[in-house]
Amino acid sequence: MNVKPLYDRVLVTRLEGETKSSGGIIIPDSAKEKPLEGRVVSTGTGRRMKDGSIKAPAVAEGDRILFGKYAGTEIKLDGTEYLILKEDDILAVIED
């Protein structure tokens, strides 16, 4: 299934969090926090400005990003969990 977000929305997959603590203790699934890091799968066309022009998104497909803890809407498509965020909810782009 192909999903194209509208306007300034971004479709993101969460990246897996750590399964061990820094001391080597294995963290069970029930105690894990959801990671605040993800990879952009798809972006909308951009934000419509007051003058009618479209401002392109600052992120692109494949970018690794950080987002807020309670940001976005979780959806499930074909057994995969995604997050739809507004571009404003993205805090940073992580450059490798």
PDB file of N, CA, C and O in Angstrom:
ATOM      1  N   MET A   1       0.848  -1.173   0.000  1.00  0.00           N
ATOM      2  CA  MET A   1       0.000   0.000   0.000  1.00  0.00           C
ATOM      3  C   MET A   1       0.896   1.240   0.000  1.00  0.00           C
ATOM      4  O   MET A   1       1.881   1.296   0.736  1.00  0.00           O
ATOM      5  N   ASN A   2       0.560   2.213  -0.811  1.00  0.00           N
ATOM      6  CA  ASN A   2       1.323   3.443  -0.930  1.00  0.00           C
ATOM      7  C   ASN A   2       0.565   4.574  -0.252  1.00  0.00           C
ATOM      8  O   ASN A   2      -0.591   4.825  -0.593  1.00  0.00           O
ATOM      9  N   VAL A   3       1.189   5.265   0.702  1.00  0.00           N
ATOM     10  CA  VAL A   3       0.545   6.353   1.430  1.00  0.00           C
ATOM     11  C   VAL A   3       1.309   7.641   1.158  1.00  0.00           C
ATOM     12  O   VAL A   3       2.526   7.699   1.340  1.00  0.00           O
ATOM     13  N   LYS A   4       0.603   8.660   0.728  1.00  0.00           N
ATOM     14  CA  LYS A   4       1.196   9.977   0.474  1.00  0.00           C
ATOM     15  C   LYS A   4       0.544  10.971   1.425  1.00  0.00           C
ATOM     16  O   LYS A   4      -0.636  11.283   1.266  1.00  0.00           O
ATOM     17  N   PRO A   5       1.293  11.484   2.421  1.00  0.00           N
ATOM     18  CA  PRO A   5       0.718  12.464   3.345  1.00  0.00           C
ATOM     19  C   PRO A   5       0.326  13.749   2.614  1.00  0.00           C
ATOM     20  O   PRO A   5       0.878  14.067   1.561  1.00  0.00           O
ATOM     21  N   LEU A   6      -0.620  14.472   3.177  1.00  0.00           N
ATOM     22  CA  LEU A   6      -1.068  15.721   2.581  1.00  0.00           C
ATOM     23  C   LEU A   6      -0.326  16.910   3.173  1.00  0.00           C
ATOM     24  O   LEU A   6       0.081  16.894   4.335  1.00  0.00           O
ATOM     25  N   TYR A   7      -0.159  17.929   2.362  1.00  0.00           N
ATOM     26  CA  TYR A   7       0.379  19.232   2.769  1.00  0.00           C
ATOM     27  C   TYR A   7       1.685  19.121   3.544  1.00  0.00           C
ATOM     28  O   TYR A   7       2.671  18.618   3.007  1.00  0.00           O
ATOM     29  N   ASP A   8       1.719  19.583   4.805  1.00  0.00           N
ATOM     30  CA  ASP A   8       2.968  19.603   5.569  1.00  0.00           C
ATOM     31  C   ASP A   8       3.090  18.415   6.514  1.00  0.00           C
ATOM     32  O   ASP A   8       3.770  18.509   7.535  1.00  0.00           O
ATOM     33  N   ARG A   9       2.450  17.312   6.194  1.00  0.00           N
ATOM     34  CA  ARG A   9       2.521  16.103   7.013  1.00  0.00           C
ATOM     35  C   ARG A   9       3.664  15.206   6.519  1.00  0.00           C
ATOM     36  O   ARG A   9       4.063  15.263   5.356  1.00  0.00           O
ATOM     37  N   VAL A  10       4.179  14.373   7.441  1.00  0.00           N
ATOM     38  CA  VAL A  10       5.303  13.489   7.146  1.00  0.00           C
ATOM     39  C   VAL A  10       4.976  12.101   7.696  1.00  0.00           C
ATOM     40  O   VAL A  10       4.513  11.981   8.830  1.00  0.00           O
ATOM     41  N   LEU A  11       5.212  11.054   6.908  1.00  0.00           N
ATOM     42  CA  LEU A  11       5.011   9.672   7.336  1.00  0.00           C
ATOM     43  C   LEU A  11       6.361   9.129   7.811  1.00  0.00           C
ATOM     44  O   LEU A  11       7.352   9.183   7.083  1.00  0.00           O
ATOM     45  N   VAL A  12       6.388   8.597   9.056  1.00  0.00           N
ATOM     46  CA  VAL A  12       7.639   8.202   9.706  1.00  0.00           C
ATOM     47  C   VAL A  12       7.514   6.787  10.265  1.00  0.00           C
ATOM     48  O   VAL A  12       6.446   6.397  10.738  1.00  0.00           O
ATOM     49  N   THR A  13       8.598   6.020  10.211  1.00  0.00           N
ATOM     50  CA  THR A  13       8.686   4.766  10.954  1.00  0.00           C
ATOM     51  C   THR A  13       9.619   5.003  12.129  1.00  0.00           C
ATOM     52  O   THR A  13      10.655   5.654  11.994  1.00  0.00           O
ATOM     53  N   ARG A  14       9.239   4.468  13.285  1.00  0.00           N
ATOM     54  CA  ARG A  14      10.095   4.600  14.470  1.00  0.00           C
ATOM     55  C   ARG A  14      11.295   3.682  14.323  1.00  0.00           C
ATOM     56  O   ARG A  14      11.172   2.566  13.818  1.00  0.00           O
ATOM     57  N   LEU A  15      12.452   4.149  14.762  1.00  0.00           N
ATOM     58  CA  LEU A  15      13.645   3.312  14.797  1.00  0.00           C
ATOM     59  C   LEU A  15      13.663   2.572  16.125  1.00  0.00           C
ATOM     60  O   LEU A  15      13.185   3.093  17.132  1.00  0.00           O
ATOM     61  N   GLU A  16      14.201   1.385  16.134  1.00  0.00           N
ATOM     62  CA  GLU A  16      14.207   0.546  17.329  1.00  0.00           C
ATOM     63  C   GLU A  16      15.046   1.172  18.435  1.00  0.00           C
ATOM     64  O   GLU A  16      16.125   1.712  18.188  1.00  0.00           O
ATOM     65  N   GLY A  17      14.528   1.088  19.662  1.00  0.00           N
ATOM     66  CA  GLY A  17      15.247   1.585  20.822  1.00  0.00           C
ATOM     67  C   GLY A  17      16.237   0.547  21.333  1.00  0.00           C
ATOM     68  O   GLY A  17      16.301  -0.576  20.831  1.00  0.00           O
ATOM     69  N   GLU A  18      16.997   0.941  22.329  1.00  0.00           N
ATOM     70  CA  GLU A  18      17.983   0.047  22.929  1.00  0.00           C
ATOM     71  C   GLU A  18      17.286  -1.080  23.692  1.00  0.00           C
ATOM     72  O   GLU A  18      16.260  -0.854  24.333  1.00  0.00           O
ATOM     73  N   THR A  19      17.840  -2.293  23.625  1.00  0.00           N
ATOM     74  CA  THR A  19      17.286  -3.419  24.363  1.00  0.00           C
ATOM     75  C   THR A  19      18.098  -3.702  25.625  1.00  0.00           C
ATOM     76  O   THR A  19      17.681  -4.502  26.462  1.00  0.00           O
ATOM     77  N   LYS A  20      19.258  -3.051  25.767  1.00  0.00           N
ATOM     78  CA  LYS A  20      20.089  -3.199  26.962  1.00  0.00           C
ATOM     79  C   LYS A  20      20.393  -1.817  27.526  1.00  0.00           C
ATOM     80  O   LYS A  20      20.518  -0.843  26.785  1.00  0.00           O
ATOM     81  N   SER A  21      20.508  -1.750  28.842  1.00  0.00           N
ATOM     82  CA  SER A  21      20.912  -0.496  29.476  1.00  0.00           C
ATOM     83  C   SER A  21      22.426  -0.352  29.351  1.00  0.00           C
ATOM     84  O   SER A  21      23.104  -1.276  28.900  1.00  0.00           O
ATOM     85  N   SER A  22      22.953   0.794  29.747  1.00  0.00           N
ATOM     86  CA  SER A  22      24.400   1.004  29.648  1.00  0.00           C
ATOM     87  C   SER A  22      25.159   0.054  30.583  1.00  0.00           C
ATOM     88  O   SER A  22      26.339  -0.213  30.359  1.00  0.00           O
ATOM     89  N   GLY A  23      24.501  -0.454  31.620  1.00  0.00           N
ATOM     90  CA  GLY A  23      25.128  -1.405  32.542  1.00  0.00           C
ATOM     91  C   GLY A  23      25.021  -2.849  32.084  1.00  0.00           C
ATOM     92  O   GLY A  23      25.542  -3.744  32.749  1.00  0.00           O
ATOM     93  N   GLY A  24      24.351  -3.097  30.956  1.00  0.00           N
ATOM     94  CA  GLY A  24      24.241  -4.443  30.413  1.00  0.00           C
ATOM     95  C   GLY A  24      22.971  -5.176  30.795  1.00  0.00           C
ATOM     96  O   GLY A  24      22.818  -6.352  30.468  1.00  0.00           O
ATOM     97  N   ILE A  25      22.048  -4.496  31.488  1.00  0.00           N
ATOM     98  CA  ILE A  25      20.795  -5.130  31.890  1.00  0.00           C
ATOM     99  C   ILE A  25      19.837  -5.127  30.703  1.00  0.00           C
ATOM    100  O   ILE A  25      19.661  -4.099  30.049  1.00  0.00           O
ATOM    101  N   ILE A  26      19.223  -6.267  30.424  1.00  0.00           N
ATOM    102  CA  ILE A  26      18.269  -6.367  29.319  1.00  0.00           C
ATOM    103  C   ILE A  26      16.940  -5.769  29.764  1.00  0.00           C
ATOM    104  O   ILE A  26      16.410  -6.129  30.815  1.00  0.00           O
ATOM    105  N   ILE A  27      16.407  -4.857  28.961  1.00  0.00           N
ATOM    106  CA  ILE A  27      15.161  -4.162  29.285  1.00  0.00           C
ATOM    107  C   ILE A  27      13.999  -4.925  28.658  1.00  0.00           C
ATOM    108  O   ILE A  27      14.005  -5.145  27.447  1.00  0.00           O
ATOM    109  N   PRO A  28      12.986  -5.343  29.455  1.00  0.00           N
ATOM    110  CA  PRO A  28      11.835  -6.054  28.878  1.00  0.00           C
ATOM    111  C   PRO A  28      10.962  -5.103  28.067  1.00  0.00           C
ATOM    112  O   PRO A  28      10.986  -3.890  28.276  1.00  0.00           O
ATOM    113  N   ASP A  29      10.188  -5.670  27.136  1.00  0.00           N
ATOM    114  CA  ASP A  29       9.338  -4.867  26.267  1.00  0.00           C
ATOM    115  C   ASP A  29       8.367  -3.994  27.043  1.00  0.00           C
ATOM    116  O   ASP A  29       8.079  -2.873  26.624  1.00  0.00           O
ATOM    117  N   SER A  30       7.859  -4.482  28.162  1.00  0.00           N
ATOM    118  CA  SER A  30       6.876  -3.731  28.935  1.00  0.00           C
ATOM    119  C   SER A  30       7.466  -2.482  29.585  1.00  0.00           C
ATOM    120  O   SER A  30       6.727  -1.554  29.911  1.00  0.00           O
ATOM    121  N   ALA A  31       8.772  -2.443  29.775  1.00  0.00           N
ATOM    122  CA  ALA A  31       9.418  -1.302  30.430  1.00  0.00           C
ATOM    123  C   ALA A  31      10.054  -0.331  29.445  1.00  0.00           C
ATOM    124  O   ALA A  31      10.528   0.733  29.845  1.00  0.00           O
ATOM    125  N   LYS A  32      10.071  -0.681  28.175  1.00  0.00           N
ATOM    126  CA  LYS A  32      10.697   0.184  27.171  1.00  0.00           C
ATOM    127  C   LYS A  32       9.831   1.395  26.878  1.00  0.00           C
ATOM    128  O   LYS A  32       8.602   1.314  26.858  1.00  0.00           O
ATOM    129  N   GLU A  33      10.495   2.517  26.653  1.00  0.00           N
ATOM    130  CA  GLU A  33       9.795   3.700  26.155  1.00  0.00           C
ATOM    131  C   GLU A  33       9.863   3.668  24.642  1.00  0.00           C
ATOM    132  O   GLU A  33      10.808   3.130  24.063  1.00  0.00           O
ATOM    133  N   LYS A  34       8.857   4.247  24.006  1.00  0.00           N
ATOM    134  CA  LYS A  34       8.887   4.301  22.556  1.00  0.00           C
ATOM    135  C   LYS A  34       9.996   5.249  22.129  1.00  0.00           C
ATOM    136  O   LYS A  34      10.161   6.316  22.720  1.00  0.00           O
ATOM    137  N   PRO A  35      10.755   4.874  21.113  1.00  0.00           N
ATOM    138  CA  PRO A  35      11.856   5.732  20.672  1.00  0.00           C
ATOM    139  C   PRO A  35      11.334   7.035  20.079  1.00  0.00           C
ATOM    140  O   PRO A  35      10.261   7.073  19.476  1.00  0.00           O
ATOM    141  N   LEU A  36      12.107   8.094  20.259  1.00  0.00           N
ATOM    142  CA  LEU A  36      11.747   9.412  19.739  1.00  0.00           C
ATOM    143  C   LEU A  36      12.524   9.708  18.467  1.00  0.00           C
ATOM    144  O   LEU A  36      12.683  10.863  18.073  1.00  0.00           O
ATOM    145  N   GLU A  37      13.001   8.654  17.839  1.00  0.00           N
ATOM    146  CA  GLU A  37      13.798   8.780  16.634  1.00  0.00           C
ATOM    147  C   GLU A  37      13.132   7.961  15.535  1.00  0.00           C
ATOM    148  O   GLU A  37      12.617   6.872  15.788  1.00  0.00           O
ATOM    149  N   GLY A  38      13.146   8.488  14.318  1.00  0.00           N
ATOM    150  CA  GLY A  38      12.513   7.769  13.229  1.00  0.00           C
ATOM    151  C   GLY A  38      13.141   8.073  11.890  1.00  0.00           C
ATOM    152  O   GLY A  38      14.057   8.889  11.783  1.00  0.00           O
ATOM    153  N   ARG A  39      12.632   7.402  10.866  1.00  0.00           N
ATOM    154  CA  ARG A  39      13.095   7.616   9.503  1.00  0.00           C
ATOM    155  C   ARG A  39      11.899   8.036   8.660  1.00  0.00           C
ATOM    156  O   ARG A  39      10.834   7.423   8.727  1.00  0.00           O
ATOM    157  N   VAL A  40      12.085   9.094   7.860  1.00  0.00           N
ATOM    158  CA  VAL A  40      11.021   9.624   7.016  1.00  0.00           C
ATOM    159  C   VAL A  40      10.774   8.653   5.866  1.00  0.00           C
ATOM    160  O   VAL A  40      11.695   8.292   5.134  1.00  0.00           O
ATOM    161  N   VAL A  41       9.517   8.234   5.720  1.00  0.00           N
ATOM    162  CA  VAL A  41       9.123   7.317   4.649  1.00  0.00           C
ATOM    163  C   VAL A  41       8.594   8.111   3.461  1.00  0.00           C
ATOM    164  O   VAL A  41       8.907   7.808   2.310  1.00  0.00           O
ATOM    165  N   SER A  42       7.783   9.138   3.754  1.00  0.00           N
ATOM    166  CA  SER A  42       7.154   9.917   2.701  1.00  0.00           C
ATOM    167  C   SER A  42       6.808  11.304   3.241  1.00  0.00           C
ATOM    168  O   SER A  42       6.562  11.464   4.437  1.00  0.00           O
ATOM    169  N   THR A  43       6.789  12.301   2.365  1.00  0.00           N
ATOM    170  CA  THR A  43       6.415  13.662   2.767  1.00  0.00           C
ATOM    171  C   THR A  43       5.300  14.176   1.871  1.00  0.00           C
ATOM    172  O   THR A  43       5.116  13.719   0.743  1.00  0.00           O
ATOM    173  N   GLY A  44       4.563  15.141   2.407  1.00  0.00           N
ATOM    174  CA  GLY A  44       3.533  15.804   1.617  1.00  0.00           C
ATOM    175  C   GLY A  44       4.163  16.822   0.678  1.00  0.00           C
ATOM    176  O   GLY A  44       5.386  16.932   0.595  1.00  0.00           O
ATOM    177  N   THR A  45       3.331  17.552  -0.016  1.00  0.00           N
ATOM    178  CA  THR A  45       3.824  18.539  -0.989  1.00  0.00           C
ATOM    179  C   THR A  45       4.401  19.774  -0.329  1.00  0.00           C
ATOM    180  O   THR A  45       5.247  20.446  -0.919  1.00  0.00           O
ATOM    181  N   GLY A  46       3.963  20.091   0.883  1.00  0.00           N
ATOM    182  CA  GLY A  46       4.483  21.255   1.592  1.00  0.00           C
ATOM    183  C   GLY A  46       3.373  22.111   2.154  1.00  0.00           C
ATOM    184  O   GLY A  46       2.191  21.849   1.929  1.00  0.00           O
ATOM    185  N   ARG A  47       3.762  23.134   2.885  1.00  0.00           N
ATOM    186  CA  ARG A  47       2.822  24.030   3.540  1.00  0.00           C
ATOM    187  C   ARG A  47       2.377  25.144   2.587  1.00  0.00           C
ATOM    188  O   ARG A  47       3.189  25.733   1.874  1.00  0.00           O
ATOM    189  N   ARG A  48       1.081  25.416   2.593  1.00  0.00           N
ATOM    190  CA  ARG A  48       0.555  26.510   1.774  1.00  0.00           C
ATOM    191  C   ARG A  48       0.708  27.804   2.560  1.00  0.00           C
ATOM    192  O   ARG A  48       0.219  27.919   3.684  1.00  0.00           O
ATOM    193  N   MET A  49       1.384  28.770   1.965  1.00  0.00           N
ATOM    194  CA  MET A  49       1.628  30.061   2.600  1.00  0.00           C
ATOM    195  C   MET A  49       0.435  30.993   2.359  1.00  0.00           C
ATOM    196  O   MET A  49      -0.444  30.687   1.553  1.00  0.00           O
ATOM    197  N   LYS A  50       0.409  32.127   3.060  1.00  0.00           N
ATOM    198  CA  LYS A  50      -0.709  33.077   2.945  1.00  0.00           C
ATOM    199  C   LYS A  50      -0.861  33.637   1.539  1.00  0.00           C
ATOM    200  O   LYS A  50      -1.974  33.950   1.118  1.00  0.00           O
ATOM    201  N   ASP A  51       0.241  33.768   0.807  1.00  0.00           N
ATOM    202  CA  ASP A  51       0.162  34.308  -0.559  1.00  0.00           C
ATOM    203  C   ASP A  51      -0.227  33.255  -1.592  1.00  0.00           C
ATOM    204  O   ASP A  51      -0.311  33.551  -2.783  1.00  0.00           O
ATOM    205  N   GLY A  52      -0.468  32.007  -1.129  1.00  0.00           N
ATOM    206  CA  GLY A  52      -0.904  30.944  -2.031  1.00  0.00           C
ATOM    207  C   GLY A  52       0.210  30.046  -2.528  1.00  0.00           C
ATOM    208  O   GLY A  52      -0.058  29.006  -3.130  1.00  0.00           O
ATOM    209  N   SER A  53       1.453  30.427  -2.288  1.00  0.00           N
ATOM    210  CA  SER A  53       2.569  29.600  -2.741  1.00  0.00           C
ATOM    211  C   SER A  53       2.750  28.402  -1.793  1.00  0.00           C
ATOM    212  O   SER A  53       2.226  28.391  -0.679  1.00  0.00           O
ATOM    213  N   ILE A  54       3.492  27.413  -2.255  1.00  0.00           N
ATOM    214  CA  ILE A  54       3.749  26.208  -1.472  1.00  0.00           C
ATOM    215  C   ILE A  54       5.208  26.218  -1.034  1.00  0.00           C
ATOM    216  O   ILE A  54       6.107  26.376  -1.861  1.00  0.00           O
ATOM    217  N   LYS A  55       5.446  26.049   0.272  1.00  0.00           N
ATOM    218  CA  LYS A  55       6.803  25.954   0.808  1.00  0.00           C
ATOM    219  C   LYS A  55       7.131  24.470   0.959  1.00  0.00           C
ATOM    220  O   LYS A  55       6.453  23.757   1.700  1.00  0.00           O
ATOM    221  N   ALA A  56       8.155  24.008   0.269  1.00  0.00           N
ATOM    222  CA  ALA A  56       8.542  22.591   0.287  1.00  0.00           C
ATOM    223  C   ALA A  56       8.990  22.170   1.688  1.00  0.00           C
ATOM    224  O   ALA A  56       9.521  22.992   2.434  1.00  0.00           O
ATOM    225  N   PRO A  57       8.784  20.905   2.054  1.00  0.00           N
ATOM    226  CA  PRO A  57       9.206  20.428   3.376  1.00  0.00           C
ATOM    227  C   PRO A  57      10.726  20.509   3.540  1.00  0.00           C
ATOM    228  O   PRO A  57      11.472  20.401   2.567  1.00  0.00           O
ATOM    229  N   ALA A  58      11.172  20.699   4.782  1.00  0.00           N
ATOM    230  CA  ALA A  58      12.601  20.779   5.086  1.00  0.00           C
ATOM    231  C   ALA A  58      13.236  19.393   5.203  1.00  0.00           C
ATOM    232  O   ALA A  58      14.461  19.271   5.210  1.00  0.00           O
ATOM    233  N   VAL A  59      12.412  18.353   5.295  1.00  0.00           N
ATOM    234  CA  VAL A  59      12.925  16.981   5.384  1.00  0.00           C
ATOM    235  C   VAL A  59      12.603  16.239   4.094  1.00  0.00           C
ATOM    236  O   VAL A  59      11.690  16.612   3.357  1.00  0.00           O
ATOM    237  N   ALA A  60      13.364  15.189   3.835  1.00  0.00           N
ATOM    238  CA  ALA A  60      13.158  14.385   2.624  1.00  0.00           C
ATOM    239  C   ALA A  60      13.062  12.915   3.011  1.00  0.00           C
ATOM    240  O   ALA A  60      13.403  12.541   4.133  1.00  0.00           O
ATOM    241  N   GLU A  61      12.607  12.094   2.098  1.00  0.00           N
ATOM    242  CA  GLU A  61      12.507  10.663   2.336  1.00  0.00           C
ATOM    243  C   GLU A  61      13.882  10.113   2.690  1.00  0.00           C
ATOM    244  O   GLU A  61      14.878  10.447   2.048  1.00  0.00           O
ATOM    245  N   GLY A  62      13.929   9.269   3.717  1.00  0.00           N
ATOM    246  CA  GLY A  62      15.184   8.661   4.141  1.00  0.00           C
ATOM    247  C   GLY A  62      15.887   9.409   5.260  1.00  0.00           C
ATOM    248  O   GLY A  62      16.813   8.861   5.860  1.00  0.00           O
ATOM    249  N   ASP A  63      15.486  10.642   5.568  1.00  0.00           N
ATOM    250  CA  ASP A  63      16.115  11.408   6.646  1.00  0.00           C
ATOM    251  C   ASP A  63      15.845  10.757   7.993  1.00  0.00           C
ATOM    252  O   ASP A  63      14.750  10.248   8.231  1.00  0.00           O
ATOM    253  N   ARG A  64      16.836  10.772   8.873  1.00  0.00           N
ATOM    254  CA  ARG A  64      16.689  10.311  10.249  1.00  0.00           C
ATOM    255  C   ARG A  64      16.349  11.524  11.101  1.00  0.00           C
ATOM    256  O   ARG A  64      17.069  12.522  11.067  1.00  0.00           O
ATOM    257  N   ILE A  65      15.262  11.453  11.866  1.00  0.00           N
ATOM    258  CA  ILE A  65      14.769  12.620  12.579  1.00  0.00           C
ATOM    259  C   ILE A  65      14.509  12.328  14.053  1.00  0.00           C
ATOM    260  O   ILE A  65      14.397  11.174  14.466  1.00  0.00           O
ATOM    261  N   LEU A  66      14.414  13.411  14.839  1.00  0.00           N
ATOM    262  CA  LEU A  66      13.959  13.358  16.223  1.00  0.00           C
ATOM    263  C   LEU A  66      12.637  14.086  16.296  1.00  0.00           C
ATOM    264  O   LEU A  66      12.454  15.116  15.647  1.00  0.00           O
ATOM    265  N   PHE A  67      11.697  13.549  17.096  1.00  0.00           N
ATOM    266  CA  PHE A  67      10.395  14.198  17.231  1.00  0.00           C
ATOM    267  C   PHE A  67       9.953  14.146  18.677  1.00  0.00           C
ATOM    268  O   PHE A  67      10.517  13.401  19.478  1.00  0.00           O
ATOM    269  N   GLY A  68       8.938  14.939  19.017  1.00  0.00           N
ATOM    270  CA  GLY A  68       8.448  15.028  20.383  1.00  0.00           C
ATOM    271  C   GLY A  68       7.790  13.744  20.858  1.00  0.00           C
ATOM    272  O   GLY A  68       7.319  12.938  20.055  1.00  0.00           O
ATOM    273  N   LYS A  69       7.763  13.563  22.176  1.00  0.00           N
ATOM    274  CA  LYS A  69       7.251  12.333  22.780  1.00  0.00           C
ATOM    275  C   LYS A  69       5.785  12.081  22.446  1.00  0.00           C
ATOM    276  O   LYS A  69       5.405  10.939  22.188  1.00  0.00           O
ATOM    277  N   TYR A  70       4.962  13.113  22.445  1.00  0.00           N
ATOM    278  CA  TYR A  70       3.523  12.946  22.210  1.00  0.00           C
ATOM    279  C   TYR A  70       3.103  13.464  20.839  1.00  0.00           C
ATOM    280  O   TYR A  70       1.925  13.753  20.625  1.00  0.00           O
ATOM    281  N   ALA A  71       4.034  13.583  19.921  1.00  0.00           N
ATOM    282  CA  ALA A  71       3.752  14.149  18.603  1.00  0.00           C
ATOM    283  C   ALA A  71       3.144  13.101  17.673  1.00  0.00           C
ATOM    284  O   ALA A  71       3.455  11.914  17.767  1.00  0.00           O
ATOM    285  N   GLY A  72       2.286  13.556  16.786  1.00  0.00           N
ATOM    286  CA  GLY A  72       1.793  12.725  15.707  1.00  0.00           C
ATOM    287  C   GLY A  72       0.669  11.772  16.057  1.00  0.00           C
ATOM    288  O   GLY A  72       0.210  11.693  17.196  1.00  0.00           O
ATOM    289  N   THR A  73       0.247  11.055  15.032  1.00  0.00           N
ATOM    290  CA  THR A  73      -0.828  10.073  15.124  1.00  0.00           C
ATOM    291  C   THR A  73      -0.292   8.727  14.659  1.00  0.00           C
ATOM    292  O   THR A  73       0.272   8.622  13.570  1.00  0.00           O
ATOM    293  N   GLU A  74      -0.465   7.705  15.479  1.00  0.00           N
ATOM    294  CA  GLU A  74       0.012   6.370  15.124  1.00  0.00           C
ATOM    295  C   GLU A  74      -1.007   5.671  14.249  1.00  0.00           C
ATOM    296  O   GLU A  74      -2.206   5.699  14.527  1.00  0.00           O
ATOM    297  N   ILE A  75      -0.517   5.038  13.178  1.00  0.00           N
ATOM    298  CA  ILE A  75      -1.374   4.249  12.295  1.00  0.00           C
ATOM    299  C   ILE A  75      -0.674   2.918  12.021  1.00  0.00           C
ATOM    300  O   ILE A  75       0.535   2.789  12.216  1.00  0.00           O
ATOM    301  N   LYS A  76      -1.444   1.937  11.570  1.00  0.00           N
ATOM    302  CA  LYS A  76      -0.891   0.630  11.229  1.00  0.00           C
ATOM    303  C   LYS A  76      -1.359   0.273   9.825  1.00  0.00           C
ATOM    304  O   LYS A  76      -2.560   0.220   9.560  1.00  0.00           O
ATOM    305  N   LEU A  77      -0.406   0.026   8.926  1.00  0.00           N
ATOM    306  CA  LEU A  77      -0.706  -0.348   7.548  1.00  0.00           C
ATOM    307  C   LEU A  77       0.059  -1.616   7.195  1.00  0.00           C
ATOM    308  O   LEU A  77       1.276  -1.684   7.368  1.00  0.00           O
ATOM    309  N   ASP A  78      -0.649  -2.606   6.707  1.00  0.00           N
ATOM    310  CA  ASP A  78      -0.030  -3.879   6.296  1.00  0.00           C
ATOM    311  C   ASP A  78       0.856  -4.454   7.393  1.00  0.00           C
ATOM    312  O   ASP A  78       1.911  -5.016   7.098  1.00  0.00           O
ATOM    313  N   GLY A  79       0.446  -4.326   8.658  1.00  0.00           N
ATOM    314  CA  GLY A  79       1.188  -4.893   9.768  1.00  0.00           C
ATOM    315  C   GLY A  79       2.373  -4.068  10.250  1.00  0.00           C
ATOM    316  O   GLY A  79       3.070  -4.476  11.179  1.00  0.00           O
ATOM    317  N   THR A  80       2.613  -2.914   9.635  1.00  0.00           N
ATOM    318  CA  THR A  80       3.725  -2.047  10.027  1.00  0.00           C
ATOM    319  C   THR A  80       3.175  -0.802  10.688  1.00  0.00           C
ATOM    320  O   THR A  80       2.213  -0.209  10.201  1.00  0.00           O
ATOM    321  N   GLU A  81       3.786  -0.399  11.808  1.00  0.00           N
ATOM    322  CA  GLU A  81       3.347   0.806  12.508  1.00  0.00           C
ATOM    323  C   GLU A  81       4.062   2.020  11.953  1.00  0.00           C
ATOM    324  O   GLU A  81       5.277   2.005  11.754  1.00  0.00           O
ATOM    325  N   TYR A  82       3.296   3.072  11.707  1.00  0.00           N
ATOM    326  CA  TYR A  82       3.815   4.342  11.208  1.00  0.00           C
ATOM    327  C   TYR A  82       3.325   5.458  12.114  1.00  0.00           C
ATOM    328  O   TYR A  82       2.442   5.263  12.950  1.00  0.00           O
ATOM    329  N   LEU A  83       3.908   6.614  11.933  1.00  0.00           N
ATOM    330  CA  LEU A  83       3.524   7.802  12.658  1.00  0.00           C
ATOM    331  C   LEU A  83       3.357   8.912  11.631  1.00  0.00           C
ATOM    332  O   LEU A  83       4.240   9.124  10.800  1.00  0.00           O
ATOM    333  N   ILE A  84       2.229   9.625  11.679  1.00  0.00           N
ATOM    334  CA  ILE A  84       2.039  10.776  10.804  1.00  0.00           C
ATOM    335  C   ILE A  84       2.229  12.023  11.655  1.00  0.00           C
ATOM    336  O   ILE A  84       1.502  12.250  12.622  1.00  0.00           O
ATOM    337  N   LEU A  85       3.225  12.831  11.274  1.00  0.00           N
ATOM    338  CA  LEU A  85       3.575  14.040  12.013  1.00  0.00           C
ATOM    339  C   LEU A  85       3.361  15.271  11.157  1.00  0.00           C
ATOM    340  O   LEU A  85       3.448  15.208   9.931  1.00  0.00           O
ATOM    341  N   LYS A  86       3.078  16.399  11.810  1.00  0.00           N
ATOM    342  CA  LYS A  86       3.171  17.678  11.117  1.00  0.00           C
ATOM    343  C   LYS A  86       4.650  18.026  11.068  1.00  0.00           C
ATOM    344  O   LYS A  86       5.405  17.634  11.957  1.00  0.00           O
ATOM    345  N   GLU A  87       5.062  18.737  10.069  1.00  0.00           N
ATOM    346  CA  GLU A  87       6.470  19.100   9.952  1.00  0.00           C
ATOM    347  C   GLU A  87       6.935  19.906  11.169  1.00  0.00           C
ATOM    348  O   GLU A  87       8.105  19.834  11.544  1.00  0.00           O
ATOM    349  N   ASP A  88       6.038  20.665  11.781  1.00  0.00           N
ATOM    350  CA  ASP A  88       6.381  21.456  12.969  1.00  0.00           C
ATOM    351  C   ASP A  88       6.738  20.582  14.173  1.00  0.00           C
ATOM    352  O   ASP A  88       7.431  21.044  15.079  1.00  0.00           O
ATOM    353  N   ASP A  89       6.275  19.319  14.198  1.00  0.00           N
ATOM    354  CA  ASP A  89       6.556  18.413  15.315  1.00  0.00           C
ATOM    355  C   ASP A  89       7.951  17.807  15.244  1.00  0.00           C
ATOM    356  O   ASP A  89       8.405  17.191  16.209  1.00  0.00           O
ATOM    357  N   ILE A  90       8.632  17.972  14.127  1.00  0.00           N
ATOM    358  CA  ILE A  90       9.992  17.429  13.963  1.00  0.00           C
ATOM    359  C   ILE A  90      10.968  18.395  14.634  1.00  0.00           C
ATOM    360  O   ILE A  90      10.988  19.587  14.329  1.00  0.00           O
ATOM    361  N   LEU A  91      11.774  17.864  15.549  1.00  0.00           N
ATOM    362  CA  LEU A  91      12.695  18.691  16.321  1.00  0.00           C
ATOM    363  C   LEU A  91      14.052  18.846  15.651  1.00  0.00           C
ATOM    364  O   LEU A  91      14.662  19.912  15.732  1.00  0.00           O
ATOM    365  N   ALA A  92      14.532  17.796  14.991  1.00  0.00           N
ATOM    366  CA  ALA A  92      15.871  17.853  14.390  1.00  0.00           C
ATOM    367  C   ALA A  92      16.030  16.766  13.349  1.00  0.00           C
ATOM    368  O   ALA A  92      15.327  15.756  13.366  1.00  0.00           O
ATOM    369  N   VAL A  93      16.973  16.991  12.437  1.00  0.00           N
ATOM    370  CA  VAL A  93      17.402  15.980  11.470  1.00  0.00           C
ATOM    371  C   VAL A  93      18.774  15.510  11.921  1.00  0.00           C
ATOM    372  O   VAL A  93      19.665  16.324  12.163  1.00  0.00           O
ATOM    373  N   ILE A  94      18.946  14.191  12.036  1.00  0.00           N
ATOM    374  CA  ILE A  94      20.224  13.617  12.462  1.00  0.00           C
ATOM    375  C   ILE A  94      21.028  13.302  11.218  1.00  0.00           C
ATOM    376  O   ILE A  94      20.593  12.539  10.355  1.00  0.00           O
ATOM    377  N   GLU A  95      22.211  13.900  11.135  1.00  0.00           N
ATOM    378  CA  GLU A  95      23.082  13.652   9.984  1.00  0.00           C
ATOM    379  C   GLU A  95      24.108  12.607  10.355  1.00  0.00           C
ATOM    380  O   GLU A  95      24.763  12.713  11.392  1.00  0.00           O
ATOM    381  N   ASP A  96      24.256  11.590   9.509  1.00  0.00           N
ATOM    382  CA  ASP A  96      25.206  10.495   9.783  1.00  0.00           C
ATOM    383  C   ASP A  96      26.583  10.865   9.334  1.00  0.00           C
ATOM    384  O   ASP A  96      27.514  10.074   9.481  1.00  0.00           O
TER     385      ASP A  96
END
